[in-house]
């Protein structure tokens, strides 16, 4: 009999004594070998990996499962077990995350300044002038051969002596931040993976896919296979329509743009407002709590209403008003930071007893009960990595008293995002144009920053302020949770995650470089916009911005208080956190559909009906990701644009 998915995920490991490692070394090697195609796809097929459950690692898992079919029949001793598949997927997902958008921003920083300096005075007069030569390439003649493209990967490899030293410098900065987050995950793994019973919705698919080596559990569900067949057929049909428009298609992504129906203010100021489904995101919504689904939609609609109300009062609005790229009313960045701080305090309060125990272990040097990295070692690693990131800022001329809270706030946001994802599993967590600069410059102002300091905080720390769809910390924790389910040795898993982070970083660097020399495309960056906002608007502390941060803090605290007193209250503070910034705009209506379907099934068909619905959701997810694997693979091999399940198309000319 097929067990419910909750049984597979929520089962508690016995942590009284260290477990013997159950993974095999050839599985580790296979996982790192799979990083080559996975990170190649991440670097060259970006639209497939801009959501919480990146397509590339799932595609890698699908390939391993197909490979495992004949292995189970003819070479059963060498066939991959569930623990092997989990190890492989953990390696692929961690490497893909760090090889994603953060890698893209940093790799672009290495060489795009001289190209931008030809037309942009901010790059010419600030970035090229103030960023050091050992971090960016300033001589256009050395890299002008990128333009025009047509260069093979061997040619790109021959240019590594020019790029690699700068890659190493940037990697030291970004990897220090990643290892700081890994140490925090190690310190908190007992609370987040065990005591607090976080449900980790986003690992349910890979865990279910790998059960029995891909031969049992979910794979025996007829509801899953029916949903898979329907969804896979639709995506193949839509992909063929993309290539041959005369063929029929079934729209499942963007159905109608409401904002395009409004031609005059104030409604024309509503920003991106579409009706869409995105089935794989709606399927993820079926695993999310109903109150979070409702909150997602409610707070998104509140944000849109705010744009219209402010526009009616003569304050122009757009999709990104209130973010770092367009600071000011309605101060969504500031409200979000208030929510982050409130949720961080809530997380600390919930874990206070556990953290006291961790501190005792740090002081006394007690070994971890689960055989993982000791808390003393993880804490020391956190301090070292934190100091390295601060040290980079000092080299850039930033004062220490500014850098310590700056880096600390970045880690605070990372902790909140990781815990929210582990608890609730949102389909995306974009936070476009959101970051530490926003709160620091509201509370401290920016007029005291010199031009060189402003350049550093906008360029050197750009990855902390742009976007978080591929934030590495949640993937690290999910790898630890999957390892716990399979009773893997946590110390070895910690080392494997660290190695996968390094491998993913450098693979991303090279694969992007090879793509740029092949296509001739110089990637864009928003560094100039961020820097312009500071240089053109020098001011002291922003009282209104501070007030709005306090408002966001108060809203979350009030929601928590109401939910504590009235457990059935439908508004969840995480919905406020996630919907106040751009990202949910793509798929809010799909989540609304998921809410209606989920509640209908639970009300009229009970637990058994909901278990079947979860199997249907699994089928939709596998169908979409299997189709995406085919169309993504075709784009990578043929270098032509193809259909994608994503909300960003694979644009012609960049494949």
N, C-alpha and C positions, 0 to 999 in steps of 0.2 A: 504494500500500500504506500502511495506517495505521501510523504509527510508535509505538513504545512511549512511554508518558507520561514515563518517565525521560529519554528522549532530548530531549523538549521542555524539561524543567526543568533538566537538568544540563549542557546545552550551555554552553560557556564563551565569553564574549565576548572579542574582541580588544581589549585595553586599552592597547596600546602608544601609540596616538595618539588624541586626542579624536575622538569620533564626531560627525558632523553630526546635529543634532536631526531626528528623523523624525516627531514628533507635529505635528498641525495645530492652529492656534489655535481653530478652531470646535469641535474635540473638547474642548479645555479649557473653552470656554464651555458646551458641552453637559454636561460633567461637573459644573460648578457649578450649572447649572440643575437637574440631576437630584438635587442635594442637597436641594432643596425637598421633593419627595415622600419621598425616603429618610429625611431627618431628621424629617419629620412622622410617618412610620411608626415611627421609633425612639422618639420621644417619646410616641406614643399607642398603640403595640403592643409594649410592653417584652418580653413573653415570646418574641417572635420574634428577639430580639437578645441573648440572655444566654448565648451560647456562642461559641467561638473564631471560627467561620465564621458571622458574623451573617447572618440571612436578608435583611435589608433591602437591603444592597448587591448581594447575589446576585439579588434580585428586580429591582433596577434594571438589572442586566446582562441579565437575561432580557428585560425590556421593550425595551432597546436592540437586542438580537439580533432580536426580532420586528419591530421597526421597520426593521431592516436588510435583511430579506428582500425587500420590494418595492424598496428602494433599490438593491440589487445588480442587480435585473433592469431597472429603468426609468431609474435615475440612477446608473450605476456610478461615475462620477467623484466623486459626493458620498457614496457608500456608505462606511460606517465600516470601516477596516482593523483588523487586529489591534492595531496600536500605538495607534490611536484608542480602541478598546475598553478596552485596558489603562490608558490615561490616565484615562478616565472611571471605571473601576472603582477605581483608586487614589484618586481624589478622593472618590468616594462612601464607600469603606471608611474612610478617615482621618476624614472628617467624621462618619460614623456612630459611629465609636469614641469620639470626644470628645463627641458628642451623646448617648452612652449613660448608663451608670450614674453616672459621675463627675458629669456634668451634672445628673443627677437629685438627687444628694446636695446639691450646691451650690445649685441652684435652690430646693430645699426650705429650706436654711439662711436664705435671704433673708427669708422671711416666716412660717415656721411657729412661731417662738418664742412670739408672743403667743397663738396658739391653744393651744399646749401648756401655757402658763403658767396657764391657767384651772384645770387639774386636776393639773399636775405641779409640785411645789415646786422641783425642780432647775432647770427652765426659769424659773420665777418668781424664784427667789432667786439664781441663778447666771448663766444664759445671758443673760437680759434685762438683768441688772445689769452684766455684765462685757464683753459684746460691744459694739463701738462702733456708734453710730447709722448711720454711713456704710457699714456692712456688712449690718446686718439691720434690718428694719422692726419697731418695737416698739409702735406705736400700733395697737391692734386695730381701732379705728373706721375706719382708712384701708383695711383689707383685709377687713373683716367681710362685704363683699358677695360674697366668694368662696363663702361658705356658701349653700347652696340652689341654686347653679349657674344654668343657663338663660341665661347671657350669651353673645352671639355673639362671634366673633373680633374684630369692630370694637370692641366694648366693652373686650376685653382689650388691644387696641392703645392705647385711650385711657388706660389705666393705666400705660403705659410710662414716662411722666415720673417716676412714683413708683419703679418697679422698675429702670429702665435704669442710673441712676448706681451702684446697688449691684451690678448685673450686671457693670458694667465693673470694679469693684474686685475682685470674685471672679474674673473672667476674667483679670485681670492676674496673680493668684496662680497659678491653674491653668495658664494658657497659658505662664507662665514655666517651670513644671515640664515642660510638654510640649515647649517649645522647647529646654530643656536636654537632654531625651531625644533630640530630633531632631538636635542637635549631636553627641551621643555616637554616634548611628547614622551620621552623616556621617563622623565620625572613624574608625569601625570598619568602614565599608562594604566596604573592600578586603579585610579579613580575613573578615568574615562572609558576604559575597556572592560571594567569589571563592576566596581561598586555602584556607579551612577546608572548602570544599565542603559546606556545610550544605544539606540537601535541600529545605527549605521545603515540607513536604507540603501545607500549607493553601492555597498558591497554585496547586496543580496543577489544581484545578477551574476557576477563572476563566481561567487561561491556556489550558486545553484548550477551554473554551467559546468563547473569542474567536478561536481559530485560523481563519485564512482568512476573518475577518469573520463567523464562525459557519457556515461552509459546508464545512469540510474537517476532516481529522483525526478526532477522536472522533465527530463527527456522522455519519460513515459506518460506524460500528461497529454491527452488528446486535445484538451482545450488550448494548451500551449501551441501544439502543432497546427491547429486550425487558424489561430491568430497569426502565427508565423507565416503560413501560406498566404493568407489574405494580405498582410502588410508587405511581405516581400514582393508579391506580385504587383501591388500598387506602385512600389518604389521602382521596380524594374520597368513597368509601363511608363511611369513619369520620366525615368531616365532615357528611355527610347524616344519619348516625345521631345525631350530636351535636345537630342541629336537630330531627330527627324520630326519637325513640327507638324507634319501632316498626320502623324499617328495620334491616337486619342490619349488623354491624360485624365487623372483624377486628382484635383487640387486638394492637398492636405496641409499645405503650409500657409502662406498669407492668402486670405480669402477676400478681404476688403479693408481698405485704408480709410478709416473714419475721418482722419485729419484732412484728407484731400477733398472732402465734401464741403469743408468750411473755407470760404474765400475771404471773409472779412473779419476784422477784430471784433470782439476779443477771442472768438472761438478759433480763429486761424492761428492763435498763439498756443494752441493746446499741445503742440509737439507731436512726436511719433505716437500714433494711436491707431492700432490695427486690430482686426479680427483675424485670428489665425489658430491653427491647431497644433502643428508640430507633434505628431503622434508619439514619438519617443519621449518627449517632455511631458505630455499628458499622461503617458504610462508611468513615468517616474512619479508623477503627482498621485497616482493610486497607492503608492507606498508611504506617502506623507500624511501626517495627522490632518484631520478635517479642519481643525481650527486654524492651522497654518495656511491651508489652501484658501480658506475664507479670508484670512488676514492679508495674504498676498494680494488678492483681488481688491479688497476694501481699501487698503492703503495706497495701492496703485491708482485707483479711481480718485482718491482724495488728492493725490499729487497732481493728477490731471486737472481736477477742479481748482486747485490752487493756482495753476498757470492761468486759467481762464479768469479767475477773480482778480488776480493782480493785473492782468492785461486790461480788464475793464476799468481799472483805476489809473491807467496811463503808464503802467510799468511793463515795457515790452518783455515778452517771454518766448522761450524756445525749448526744445527737448532738453538741452543741457544747462538751462538757467539754474543758478544756485549751486553749481559745481565749480571746481578749480579752473576749468576752462572759461567759465563765464560767472565769476563770483558775484555775490549780491543776492537780492531777493529772488526766490523765497528761502535761501540759506539751507538748502537740503544737505550740503556737506556738513554744516555745523550741527544740524539736527541729527544726522547720522553719527557724528562723533559723540554727541551726547548719549545716543543709544548704545554705542560701543562701550563707553565708560560704565554705563549702568549695568549692561549685561556682563561686563568683566567683573564688576564688584559682586554681582549675583553669583557668578561662577566660583569666585573665590570663597564666598560665604558657604555655598553648598559643599565645597571641598575642604573647608577649614580644618576639620578633624584629620582628614587624610594628609593634608599639607603639614600639620604638626608632626605626624608620624614620619613623613619624609624628612623634615628638618632634623628630627632625632637621629634618623639613619645617616644623614649627612654629617652631623657632628660626631657620631660614634663610629662611622665607617662600617656600618652593618651591611652585609651582603644581601642582595635582593632575593626574596623568597621564590620568585619565578625564574631564577637563573639568568635574569637580564643584566644589563649594565647597572652597576651600583649607583645609587642616587648621589653619592659623593662624587663619583667620576662624571656623571651627567651634569651635576651642578658646576664642577670645575670647568667642564667643556663649555657650558653656557657662558660663564664669566670670560673665558678666553675668547670665544667667538664674538661676544658682545663688545669686548675691548678692541678686537680687530676692526669691526665696523666703525666704532667711534674713532679709531686711529686713522682710518681713511678720511673721515671728516676733518680731523686735525690737520692732516697733510693738505687738505683743501682750504685751510685757513679759518675753519669754523671754531668757535669757542667751545670748550669742553662742557660748560654749564648749559649750552644749547644742545649739544649732541647727545648727552645722556638721556634727557627726557624725549628727544627726537627718536632715538633708536628704541627706547622703552615703549613709546606709544606705538611704534610700528609692530613690536612684538605683542602688545596688548591687543591690537586689531587682529593679528594673526591667530592669537589664542581664541578670541571670540568667534572668528570665522570658522575655525577648525571645530570648535565645540558645537556651533550651530549646525554645521554640515553633518557631524557625527550624530547629532540628536534628531535632525529633521530632514536632511538630504535634499536641499533645493536643487532644481535642474541646472541653474546657473547661479553664480555669485559674482556679477560683473564689476560693480562699484566703479563705473567709468569716471575717470578724471577725479578720483577721490584719493586722498592720501594724507600723510603727516604734515605736509606743508600747510594744508588748510587750517588745521587747529593751531599749529605753532604760530602762524602769522596772524591769526585772529587774536590770540592771547598776548603775543609779544610784539606784534607789529612787524613790519619789514623795512622801515626806513633806516634802521641801524645797519642793515646788510650792505657791505661794499659790493661793487659790481662783480668782483671775483668770487665773493662768497655766494652771491645770488646765482651766479653761473654754476657753481659747484652743487648747490642744493637742488638746482633744477636739472642738471645733467648727470652728475655723479650719483645722485639718489633718485633718479627718474623712475627706476623700477619700483620704488616704494610709493609712487604717487600716480601711477597711470591706470592700472587695471589688474584685476585679481581673478580672472576666469580660470587660470591654471595655477593658482597659489599652491606651492609645494607642500605646505604643512598639513593640510587635510589628507593628502595622499600618503604621507608618512604614517599618520595615525591609522589610516585604514589598512595599510600594510601590516602594522602591528596587531590590529584587531584580527585580521585574517590569519596571521601567524598564531595568535592565541587560540582561535577556533581549532586550528590543526595541531595545537600543542607543540609548536616549533620553538626551538631555543631562542629566547628573545635577545640574548647578547649577540649571537651570530646574525640574527635578523637585523639588529641595529647596524652592524658592520656592513651587511649587504645593502641596506638602504643608503648608507653613506657612500658606498662604492657606486651604486646606481646613480646617485645624484651627481657625482663627479663625471661619470661616463656620459650621462645625458647632457650635461653642460657642454662638454667639448664636442660631442657628436653634433649637437645643435649648432654650435659655432661653425664647424666645417661644412655641414650640409647646407647651411644658409649661404655661406661664402661661395660654395660651388654653384648653387642656384643663381646667385647674383652674376657670376661670371658667365653662366650659360644664357640667362635671359636678358642681361643688361639692365635689370631693374635695381635702382638704388632705393632702399626702403625709406619710408618717411618716418618722421618723429615729431612729437608735440613739444619737444624741449623749448623750441623758440616761442611757442604760445605761452608756456608757463613762465618763461623768463621775461617776456614782454609784460605780462600782468604785474610782475614785481617792479620792473624798471619804470613803468608808466603810471604806477599807482603807489607811490611811497607814502606810508602812513604808519601811525602808531597802533596800539591795541584797538580793536574794533569792538566797541561796546555792544552794538547790535548783534554781531557775530557771536560774542560771548554769551549774550542773552539767549540766542537761539540754540546754542550748545546746551545751556542749562535747561531750556525747554525740552529738547530731545531727551535729556537725562530724566527729567521729571515725568515725561510721558511713559517711558519704559518702566520707571519705578511705580507709577500709578497703575499701569497695566498688570505688573507683577502682583501688586497689592490686591487688586480687584480679583485676579485669577486665584489668588490664595484664599480669598474669602468666598468667592463663587467659582468653584472649579469648572463649571460648564460655560463660563464666559468665553465667547467665540473669538475675541481679538487676542492674537499672540504677539508679544513684543518682537519676536524675530521677523514677523511679517512687516512690521514698521521698519526695522533695520534694513531688510533686503529690498523693500519697495520704494524707499525714499530716493534711491539713485537709479540711474538707467540700467536696464538689463531685463527686468521682468516684462518690459514693454513688448517684447517679441511674442510672448507665449502666455500672457495673462488669461486670455480667453480659453486656451487649452486647459489651464489649471481649473478654470471655472467649470468647464465640461467634466473634468475628472472629479471635481467635488460633487456634482450632481449625480454622476454615475455611481460613485463610491457610496454615497449616502442612500441612494435608491436600492442598491444591492444589499447593503447592510440592513436596511429597514425591512425589506420584503423577503430576503433570502437568507439572512442571518450569517453566521460564521462559515457555514459550508459554502454558501454562495460567494462570500467574499474570498474564500480560499481559491475558488475557481476563477474569480476575477483576477486574482494575483497571477494565476497561471496564464491568463489571457494577456496581462500586462507583460509578463516575461516573453511571451510569443511576439508581441508587438516590438519589444525592445530588440530581441534577437533578429527579427525580420528586418527592422530598420538598419541595424548595425551590419548585418550580413550584406544587405544591398549597398550600404555605404562603403563596405570593404571592396565590393566589385567596382563601383564607380570611381572611388578614390584610387584603386589600383590602376584602372584604365587611364585616369588622368596622369598618374605618375609615370606610367610606361610610355604613353603616346604623346604626352605633353599637350593635350587638348582639353578644353574645358568640358566638364561633365556635370550631370545632376548631383546634387548633394542634399542630404536631409537637413543640413544646417540652415541657419537664418542668414548667413553670408554666402553668396554664390562663389563658385570657383571662376574668377574673372578671366576672360580671354587675355592672352598675352603674358600671363605670369605663371603658367604651368611649365 
